[in-house]
Amino acid sequence: MLEIILGTSGSGKTVAVYEKIADCATAGKNVILLVPEQYSFESERTLFDRIGAELMTKVEVFSFKRLANAVFKKYGGISAEVIDETGKLFIMSAALYQLSDSLDFYAKKASNPNSISAVSDLVAMVDELKNACVTAEMLRNAAEQVDAEGKKTTLGSKVKELALIMESYCALLDAAGSDSADDLVRACRFLAEDNFFEGKKIYIDSFNDFTADEFLMLEYMISGAESVTVALECDSIYDELDGCGLFSIVQKTAQKLIRKARKEGVQVAAPEVCRAGRRFLEPTLAHLEQNLLRAKQVRYNGEAKGIKLVAAQNCYDEFEFAAAEIRKLVAENGYRYKDIAVIARNAAAYGDAVSAAFKKYSIPFFFDKRTAIASKPLITLMICAVRTAAEGYSSELLMRLAKTGLAGLDVEEIGKLEDYVYIWGINGGRWKRDFTEDPFGFEGGREDSKARLEEINALRHRLISPLEKLREAVEGCDGEGFAVAVYAYLKRLEISEQLEKLAQQYEDIGV
């Protein structure tokens, strides 16, 4: 059975999905919750908090990518090496080089396969075609239809060349390894042979639309699962504005799901519509949500509480005002900083303005932007520790490790140790022996030199002792032994307790 839950923003669609999942898990049913990749961790954590550890054993939270991996784990297909983006660029360059004598419209790109921009564009184009389940053969057939009357057209020629490039690129890619862009289609080949979803109840949340390969997998879910429930953000499954409405894309998705269910002979339940405006305590906000960007708008005649429009000269003035309002809410209205969110259309463009305004008003804040995981303190600590165990004692690595704040040394202690290392050029095996040189350099001989040297050696020992044990543990070990050794190193540093303490500090200041 296909069930569709409809509702606008804040109407309780996700809550309804979680309640249904809890009921199914309580009844002993196996449940799958499918969400976009960026929501998978948060959804799993929220669901765990709602239903508890015991019921969570009946629930699996997947994105489409993780679901494909689950299929591969059951049926095979994960042994091939996955080609990363850099590898794809090299392979596309090789394909262009091979085809350099066969291309006309793409000849310029083929003549310079080292042009990263051109090659990257072609890789992105092929990935998009794969997501749409378009093959090189389909492109070739489309080109023939364009040139059906025997007249050679520019469009037809370009599509033929693109088909040739895609065919050559995919052949080289298949020979080299696996492309993650093909995962869903590859997984669906296994699903065609066996019903992976038999007996399962599937819930899908936080999607507005699906790509062609995602729809292909959805067909197997709808036909094979006990039931599929999809939550969609719209007020009706019917697009009365013919593609021009606020929810037209979502309504088109709903209709496509219904058609696929009927094609598979699966019963379609009447849509469940959640009442609008549940999220909003202020009636004006509920009214705004129901009327903004709608074809039919109703005028609000009351006082517009909860909404304030401010004209600012630039983005710095915008955040100056926002920062002042936040301080007022915290100081006078009892709010905490963690209760407040600032939303911008293009957050990256406001980065400097945010930092300047919030620092001026001493407002602690978290800026939601993509950052490299290697820049995080815990990851930096682990990378530096593992590299030290493998490569030996490098002062650069050890100072980076110490400066994460997780190695047991505070800022003042790190400064003393770093000064000594810089003065005497400490590196390599010298870290394994007690330091003997005067901590104040050639101008030493001070009364406190001996005490300072003892202190620095104590700091050296605190930093090096856990690493020595790690080096001994990983020597000649297998993968399991390596993981155990790294975990033991983190336990010796009491990383879990340190992170909990840090989290409590942020909690205390309202972040």
MARKOL-108604 format. One line per field, with one value per residue (C-alpha): y, z, x; residue number from 1. Coordinates in nm, 2 decimals. Last residue first. Layout:
<pts>
py = Y,...
pz = Z,...
px = X,...
n = NUM,...
</pts>
This chain:
<pts>
py = 2.79,2.91,2.98,2.68,2.45,2.54,2.45,2.13,2.03,2.09,1.87,1.60,1.63,1.59,1.30,1.11,1.20,1.05,1.07,0.70,0.62,0.79,0.58,0.26,0.34,0.39,0.05,-0.13,0.01,-0.10,-0.44,-0.49,-0.38,-0.61,-0.54,-0.53,-0.23,-0.07,-0.14,-0.02,0.31,0.36,0.30,0.55,0.80,0.78,0.86,1.14,1.42,1.37,1.29,1.61,1.81,1.66,1.74,2.10,2.12,1.98,2.23,2.51,2.40,2.38,2.72,2.90,3.05,3.17,3.02,3.09,3.34,3.05,2.93,3.00,2.63,2.53,2.21,1.87,1.74,1.39,1.14,1.02,1.36,1.37,1.08,1.31,1.69,1.95,2.26,2.40,2.74,2.62,2.31,2.51,2.77,2.50,2.34,2.67,2.76,2.42,2.46,2.80,2.68,2.37,2.02,1.70,1.60,1.72,2.10,2.05,2.24,1.93,1.74,2.03,2.06,1.69,1.69,1.99,1.84,1.52,1.20,0.89,0.81,0.54,0.62,0.99,0.96,0.78,1.05,1.34,1.19,1.11,1.46,1.63,1.42,1.52,1.89,1.93,2.06,1.71,1.71,1.99,2.26,2.31,2.60,2.64,2.93,2.85,3.15,3.31,3.67,3.92,4.22,4.31,3.95,3.90,4.19,4.13,3.75,3.78,4.06,3.86,3.55,3.72,3.62,3.26,3.25,3.31,3.34,3.42,3.27,3.37,3.12,3.18,2.94,2.84,3.20,3.17,3.37,3.53,3.83,4.12,4.02,3.74,3.91,4.24,4.07,3.91,4.24,4.41,4.13,4.14,4.52,4.50,4.20,4.40,4.70,4.48,4.34,4.69,5.00,4.84,4.85,4.66,4.46,4.33,4.03,3.88,4.09,4.21,4.37,4.23,4.26,3.99,4.00,3.66,3.55,3.32,3.24,3.17,3.32,3.40,3.31,3.01,3.08,3.45,3.34,3.11,3.38,3.63,3.38,3.37,3.03,2.88,2.52,2.39,2.62,2.38,2.07,1.75,1.59,1.21,1.12,0.85,0.51,0.38,0.00,-0.15,-0.29,-0.21,0.05,0.19,0.24,0.41,0.64,0.74,0.81,1.03,1.22,1.29,1.41,1.65,1.78,1.84,2.03,2.23,2.33,2.71,2.71,2.76,2.40,2.39,2.61,2.35,2.10,1.83,1.63,1.90,2.12,2.05,1.93,1.56,1.27,0.93,0.60,0.27,-0.05,-0.42,-0.36,-0.52,-0.31,0.03,-0.04,-0.17,0.14,0.36,0.22,0.35,0.68,0.72,0.65,0.91,1.18,1.24,1.54,1.73,1.49,1.54,1.20,0.85,0.57,0.20,-0.09,-0.41,-0.76,-0.80,-0.50,-0.69,-0.87,-1.07,-1.06,-0.71,-0.58,-0.69,-0.49,-0.20,-0.19,-0.12,0.16,0.31,0.28,0.42,0.77,0.61,0.50,0.17,0.06,0.12,-0.08,0.05,0.41,0.35,0.21,0.50,0.76,0.60,0.58,0.93,1.08,0.91,1.00,1.36,1.35,1.23,1.50,1.77,1.64,1.63,1.98,2.12,1.95,1.71,1.69,1.33,1.40,1.22,1.43,1.51,1.15,1.03,1.25,1.10,0.75,0.84,0.99,0.68,0.46,0.68,0.61,0.84,0.71,1.08,1.04,0.90,1.20,1.43,1.23,1.27,1.65,1.68,1.49,1.71,2.02,1.89,1.83,2.18,2.34,2.12,2.20,1.90,1.75,2.03,1.92,1.72,2.04,2.22,1.92,1.91,2.04,1.84,1.51,1.19,1.28,1.38,1.07,0.89,1.22,1.30,0.96,1.01,1.35,1.19,0.93,1.18,1.39,1.08,1.00,1.34,1.30,0.96,0.62,0.35,0.03,-0.27,-0.50,-0.34,-0.54,-0.83,-0.94,-0.84,-0.58,-0.44,-0.39,-0.21,0.01,0.11,0.20,0.41,0.61,0.65,0.78,0.53,0.50,0.14,0.06,-0.26,-0.21,0.14,-0.01,-0.12,0.19,0.45,0.57,0.95,1.00,0.73,0.91,1.24,1.07,0.88,1.19,1.41,1.15,1.10,1.46,1.55,1.22,1.28,1.06,0.70,0.54,0.16,-0.04,-0.41,-0.48,-0.60,-0.43,-0.17,-0.10,-0.04,0.20,0.39,0.42,0.56,0.82,0.91,0.97,1.18,1.39,1.44,1.56,1.79,2.11,2.31,2.37,2.26,1.92,1.60,1.24,0.99,0.62,0.35,0.00
pz = 2.26,2.59,2.79,3.01,2.72,2.56,2.88,2.90,2.55,2.65,2.96,2.75,2.50,2.77,2.93,2.60,2.52,2.84,2.70,2.79,2.63,2.30,2.30,2.37,2.07,1.85,1.96,1.92,1.56,1.48,1.62,1.41,1.10,1.16,1.39,1.31,1.53,1.62,2.00,2.04,1.86,2.07,2.39,2.29,2.20,2.54,2.70,2.46,2.56,2.94,2.93,2.74,2.99,3.27,3.09,3.05,3.43,3.52,3.28,3.45,3.80,3.68,3.51,3.81,3.94,3.59,3.41,3.07,2.81,2.57,2.59,2.86,2.89,2.96,2.77,2.92,2.77,2.88,2.60,2.36,2.20,2.10,1.86,1.60,1.66,1.91,1.75,2.08,2.10,1.90,2.11,2.43,2.31,2.20,2.55,2.73,2.49,2.52,2.90,2.88,2.64,2.85,2.80,2.82,2.46,2.38,2.34,1.96,2.02,2.15,1.83,1.61,1.83,1.80,1.42,1.38,1.63,1.43,1.63,1.42,1.09,1.17,1.53,1.47,1.17,1.39,1.66,1.41,1.24,1.57,1.71,1.39,1.39,1.75,1.69,1.37,1.07,0.91,0.89,0.63,0.69,0.53,0.69,0.98,1.18,1.55,1.78,2.11,2.13,2.26,2.10,1.89,1.83,1.70,1.46,1.31,1.28,1.11,0.87,0.77,0.69,0.52,0.16,0.27,0.43,0.11,0.18,0.55,0.86,1.22,1.48,1.85,2.13,2.17,2.27,2.57,2.60,2.93,2.78,2.89,2.86,2.61,2.39,2.41,2.31,2.02,1.90,1.91,1.71,1.45,1.41,1.36,1.14,0.90,0.92,0.81,0.53,0.38,0.40,0.62,0.59,0.88,0.86,1.19,1.23,1.56,1.60,1.28,1.43,1.28,0.93,0.75,0.38,0.21,-0.08,-0.37,-0.59,-0.29,-0.24,0.12,0.22,0.45,0.60,0.66,0.84,1.07,1.14,1.22,1.45,1.68,1.84,1.50,1.47,1.43,1.14,0.89,0.99,0.85,0.54,0.51,0.14,0.06,0.03,-0.29,-0.34,-0.54,-0.89,-1.00,-1.24,-0.97,-0.75,-1.02,-1.10,-0.74,-0.71,-1.02,-0.88,-0.55,-0.73,-0.95,-0.63,-0.49,-0.80,-0.81,-0.44,-0.48,-0.79,-1.15,-1.27,-1.39,-1.12,-1.00,-0.91,-0.73,-0.44,-0.20,0.07,0.00,0.19,0.12,0.37,0.19,0.35,0.18,0.28,0.30,0.08,-0.27,-0.53,-0.36,-0.26,-0.61,-0.77,-0.52,-0.65,-1.00,-0.86,-0.70,-1.04,-1.21,-0.94,-0.67,-0.55,-0.24,0.01,0.39,0.48,0.35,0.56,0.47,0.63,0.57,0.50,0.17,0.10,-0.04,-0.29,-0.50,-0.87,-0.97,-0.64,-0.74,-1.06,-0.86,-0.66,-0.98,-1.07,-0.72,-0.71,-1.06,-0.94,-0.69,-0.98,-0.94,-1.05,-1.32,-1.60,-1.53,-1.55,-1.88,-2.03,-1.87,-2.02,-2.37,-2.37,-2.23,-2.48,-2.77,-2.64,-2.61,-2.96,-3.08,-2.88,-3.04,-3.39,-3.33,-3.19,-3.48,-3.73,-4.01,-4.23,-4.31,-4.19,-3.86,-3.76,-3.42,-3.40,-3.47,-3.19,-2.95,-3.04,-2.97,-2.64,-2.54,-2.64,-2.42,-2.13,-1.95,-1.60,-1.49,-1.22,-1.49,-1.71,-1.41,-1.35,-1.72,-1.71,-1.39,-1.55,-1.86,-1.65,-1.46,-1.78,-1.91,-1.57,-1.52,-1.86,-1.89,-2.17,-2.40,-2.75,-2.63,-2.48,-2.81,-3.01,-2.83,-3.13,-3.37,-3.21,-3.36,-3.37,-2.99,-2.89,-2.70,-2.54,-2.43,-2.27,-2.09,-1.95,-1.84,-1.65,-1.48,-1.38,-1.25,-1.03,-0.87,-0.80,-0.63,-0.80,-0.57,-0.56,-0.63,-0.33,-0.26,-0.51,-0.31,-0.23,0.13,0.17,-0.17,-0.07,0.25,0.04,-0.19,0.13,0.25,-0.08,-0.08,0.28,0.54,0.89,1.00,1.27,1.46,1.70,1.76,1.96,2.24,2.22,2.28,2.08,2.08,2.15,1.90,1.64,1.70,1.67,1.35,1.20,1.29,1.14,0.82,0.75,0.51,0.32,0.24,0.44,0.42,0.74,0.72,0.96,1.06,1.23,1.60,1.69,1.90,1.59,1.38,1.64,1.68,1.31,1.29,1.56,1.38,1.05,1.23,1.39,1.05,0.90,1.19,1.02,1.06,0.68,0.47,0.50,0.31,0.42,0.13,0.18,-0.08,0.00
px = 2.52,2.37,2.69,2.63,2.56,2.89,3.07,2.87,2.98,3.34,3.30,3.14,3.42,3.69,3.51,3.50,3.86,3.99,4.35,4.40,4.07,4.17,4.49,4.29,4.06,4.37,4.51,4.17,4.14,4.49,4.44,4.13,4.31,4.61,4.91,5.28,5.35,5.02,5.04,5.40,5.34,5.02,5.21,5.47,5.20,5.04,5.39,5.48,5.25,5.25,5.63,5.71,5.50,5.70,6.02,5.90,5.83,6.17,6.33,6.14,6.25,6.62,6.61,6.45,6.77,6.87,7.16,7.02,7.13,7.21,6.85,6.60,6.50,6.86,6.94,6.88,6.56,6.46,6.48,6.21,6.15,6.52,6.43,6.28,6.29,6.40,6.55,6.68,6.50,6.19,6.13,6.17,5.92,5.68,5.69,5.63,5.35,5.18,5.18,5.02,4.75,4.66,4.81,4.61,4.62,4.27,4.34,4.39,4.72,4.90,4.84,4.96,5.26,5.33,5.30,5.54,5.78,5.80,5.83,5.82,5.65,5.39,5.31,5.35,5.11,4.86,4.88,4.86,4.56,4.38,4.44,4.33,4.01,3.94,4.02,3.81,4.00,4.02,3.64,3.67,3.41,3.06,2.88,2.64,2.80,2.77,2.73,2.85,2.73,2.99,2.81,3.11,3.18,2.83,2.85,3.19,3.15,2.80,2.92,3.22,3.02,2.72,2.79,2.84,2.49,2.31,1.94,2.01,1.86,1.95,1.85,1.77,1.69,2.06,2.14,1.91,1.58,1.48,1.30,1.52,1.88,1.85,1.60,1.78,2.11,1.94,1.79,2.13,2.29,2.01,2.05,2.42,2.35,2.15,2.38,2.67,2.45,2.40,2.18,1.92,1.54,1.38,1.05,0.91,0.68,0.58,0.26,0.10,-0.21,-0.52,-0.66,-0.46,-0.54,-0.61,-0.40,-0.49,-0.20,0.03,0.37,0.30,-0.06,-0.06,0.29,0.19,-0.13,0.06,0.31,0.03,-0.14,0.17,0.23,0.34,0.43,0.07,0.00,-0.15,-0.35,-0.20,-0.36,-0.36,-0.40,-0.65,-0.47,-0.32,-0.34,-0.05,-0.11,0.24,0.11,-0.11,0.19,0.39,0.10,0.06,0.43,0.42,0.12,0.29,0.61,0.40,0.25,0.60,0.70,0.38,0.40,0.44,0.23,0.33,0.33,-0.03,-0.18,-0.43,-0.16,-0.35,-0.19,-0.29,-0.14,0.22,0.53,0.53,0.55,0.57,0.44,0.53,0.36,0.44,0.73,0.79,0.60,0.63,1.00,1.09,0.93,1.11,1.44,1.36,1.24,1.58,1.74,1.52,1.59,1.34,1.14,1.04,1.20,1.19,1.04,1.00,0.86,0.90,0.72,0.91,0.77,0.96,1.19,1.49,1.27,1.51,1.62,1.50,1.64,1.99,1.97,1.82,2.15,2.35,2.11,2.13,2.51,2.59,2.68,2.91,3.14,3.31,3.66,3.92,3.77,3.42,3.55,3.73,3.41,3.21,3.44,3.43,3.05,3.00,3.24,3.06,2.72,2.84,2.96,2.62,2.44,2.66,2.59,2.22,2.21,2.41,2.18,2.25,1.95,1.84,1.48,1.54,1.83,1.67,1.55,1.90,2.04,1.78,1.89,2.25,2.16,1.97,2.26,2.49,2.26,2.01,1.91,1.84,2.11,2.34,2.28,2.36,2.69,2.77,2.72,2.93,3.22,3.19,3.20,3.50,3.69,3.62,3.72,4.03,4.18,4.42,4.22,4.34,4.27,3.97,3.81,3.87,3.74,3.41,3.21,3.43,3.53,3.67,4.05,4.06,3.86,4.15,4.25,3.90,3.87,4.20,4.09,3.76,3.96,4.18,3.88,3.70,4.00,3.99,3.62,3.67,3.67,3.52,3.73,3.52,3.43,3.10,2.89,2.75,2.39,2.34,2.62,2.53,2.17,2.28,2.52,2.23,2.03,2.32,2.32,1.94,1.96,1.89,1.75,1.69,1.43,1.35,1.65,1.52,1.23,1.47,1.69,1.42,1.12,1.15,1.52,1.61,1.40,1.57,1.92,1.83,1.68,1.98,2.22,2.02,1.93,2.22,2.17,1.81,1.56,1.44,1.31,1.30,1.09,1.08,0.75,0.74,0.41,0.61,0.82,0.51,0.36,0.68,0.72,0.36,0.44,0.77,0.58,0.31,0.59,0.75,0.42,0.34,0.20,0.52,0.57,0.27,0.10,0.05,0.10,0.09,0.02,0.11,0.00
n = 511,510,509,508,507,506,505,504,503,502,501,500,499,498,497,496,495,494,493,492,491,490,489,488,487,486,485,484,483,482,481,480,479,478,477,476,475,474,473,472,471,470,469,468,467,466,465,464,463,462,461,460,459,458,457,456,455,454,453,452,451,450,449,448,447,446,445,444,443,442,441,440,439,438,437,436,435,434,433,432,431,430,429,428,427,426,425,424,423,422,421,420,419,418,417,416,415,414,413,412,411,410,409,408,407,406,405,404,403,402,401,400,399,398,397,396,395,394,393,392,391,390,389,388,387,386,385,384,383,382,381,380,379,378,377,376,375,374,373,372,371,370,369,368,367,366,365,364,363,362,361,360,359,358,357,356,355,354,353,352,351,350,349,348,347,346,345,344,343,342,341,340,339,338,337,336,335,334,333,332,331,330,329,328,327,326,325,324,323,322,321,320,319,318,317,316,315,314,313,312,311,310,309,308,307,306,305,304,303,302,301,300,299,298,297,296,295,294,293,292,291,290,289,288,287,286,285,284,283,282,281,280,279,278,277,276,275,274,273,272,271,270,269,268,267,266,265,264,263,262,261,260,259,258,257,256,255,254,253,252,251,250,249,248,247,246,245,244,243,242,241,240,239,238,237,236,235,234,233,232,231,230,229,228,227,226,225,224,223,222,221,220,219,218,217,216,215,214,213,212,211,210,209,208,207,206,205,204,203,202,201,200,199,198,197,196,195,194,193,192,191,190,189,188,187,186,185,184,183,182,181,180,179,178,177,176,175,174,173,172,171,170,169,168,167,166,165,164,163,162,161,160,159,158,157,156,155,154,153,152,151,150,149,148,147,146,145,144,143,142,141,140,139,138,137,136,135,134,133,132,131,130,129,128,127,126,125,124,123,122,121,120,119,118,117,116,115,114,113,112,111,110,109,108,107,106,105,104,103,102,101,100,99,98,97,96,95,94,93,92,91,90,89,88,87,86,85,84,83,82,81,80,79,78,77,76,75,74,73,72,71,70,69,68,67,66,65,64,63,62,61,60,59,58,57,56,55,54,53,52,51,50,49,48,47,46,45,44,43,42,41,40,39,38,37,36,35,34,33,32,31,30,29,28,27,26,25,24,23,22,21,20,19,18,17,16,15,14,13,12,11,10,9,8,7,6,5,4,3,2,1
</pts>
